[in-house]
């Protein structure tokens, strides 16, 4: 398996025709560099498709996913000066299934009967 130590989410929409090289250029532009064992997530403007770019220390991997129905829970575009968004493994797992990953902590508590 490919080791991923950190997952970063790019809130700005990306053209899904972009391949690994164009996504890598976007990572370098936004983050300054692509770090080994880090994954970078991108979505199209409608949040119906996502791509994951992973630098494994030797090269890059690019994977795509789309949902048969619905959309991925993607944050609205953040300001250029905002801090990059990182995801935990649980948040990533929820996101790729189309679940509300931003609310995982809230969903673990039952506060009403």
C-alpha positions in Angstrom: 0.0 0.0 0.0 1.0 3.6 -0.4 1.8 5.3 2.8 0.0 8.6 3.5 1.0 10.4 6.6 -0.9 13.6 6.0 -3.9 14.5 3.8 -4.5 18.0 2.5 -7.6 19.3 0.9 -7.6 21.9 -1.9 -10.8 23.8 -1.6 -10.4 25.6 -4.9 -12.2 23.6 -7.7 -10.0 21.9 -10.4 -10.7 20.8 -13.9 -11.0 17.0 -13.7 -9.2 16.7 -17.0 -6.1 17.6 -15.2 -3.6 14.8 -14.9 -0.9 14.1 -12.4 1.5 16.7 -13.8 -1.0 19.6 -13.7 -2.2 18.6 -10.2 1.4 18.4 -9.0 2.0 21.9 -10.4 -1.1 23.1 -8.5 0.3 21.5 -5.2 3.6 23.2 -5.7 1.9 26.6 -6.4 -0.4 26.4 -3.3 1.8 24.6 -0.8 5.3 25.5 -2.1 6.3 21.8 -2.5 4.8 18.3 -2.6 6.1 16.4 0.4 6.8 12.7 0.4 4.0 10.5 1.9 1.5 13.4 1.7 -1.8 13.2 -0.2 -3.6 16.1 -1.8 -7.3 16.1 -2.6 -9.0 18.0 -5.4 -12.6 18.3 -6.5 -14.4 19.7 -9.5 -16.7 22.7 -9.2 -19.8 20.6 -8.6 -18.1 18.3 -6.1 -19.2 15.3 -8.1 -15.7 14.0 -8.7 -12.5 14.0 -6.7 -8.9 13.2 -7.4 -6.2 12.3 -4.9 -2.5 13.0 -5.7 0.1 11.2 -3.5 3.8 11.7 -3.6 5.4 8.5 -2.4 9.0 9.7 -2.3 9.8 8.4 -5.7 7.0 9.6 -7.9 3.3 10.5 -7.8 0.1 8.5 -7.8 -3.2 9.9 -9.0 -6.5 8.3 -8.3 -10.0 9.5 -9.2 -13.4 8.8 -7.6 -17.0 9.8 -8.4 -20.2 9.0 -6.7 -23.1 7.4 -8.6 -25.5 9.8 -7.0 -25.1 13.0 -4.9 -22.0 15.1 -4.2 -19.0 15.0 -2.0 -19.2 17.2 1.1 -16.6 19.8 -0.1 -15.9 23.1 1.7 -16.7 26.3 0.0 -13.6 27.9 -1.5 -11.5 29.5 1.3 -9.7 32.8 1.2 -6.2 32.8 -0.3 -4.6 33.6 3.1 -6.5 30.9 5.0 -4.6 28.0 6.5 -4.6 24.7 4.4 -7.2 22.2 5.4 -5.9 18.9 6.8 -7.9 15.7 7.1 -7.7 12.9 9.6 -8.0 9.3 8.3 -11.6 9.1 9.6 -12.5 12.3 7.9 -11.0 11.1 4.6 -12.8 7.8 4.9 -16.1 9.6 5.4 -15.4 12.1 2.6 -14.8 9.5 -0.1 -18.1 7.8 0.8 -19.9 11.1 0.5 -20.6 11.5 4.2 -20.5 14.8 6.2 -16.8 14.5 7.3 -16.8 18.0 8.8 -19.3 16.9 11.5 -17.7 13.6 12.6 -17.1 14.8 16.1 -20.7 16.0 16.5 -22.0 12.7 15.1 -20.3 10.8 17.9 -22.4 12.4 20.6 -26.1 11.9 21.2 -27.4 15.0 22.8 -31.2 14.6 22.3 -33.7 11.8 22.8 
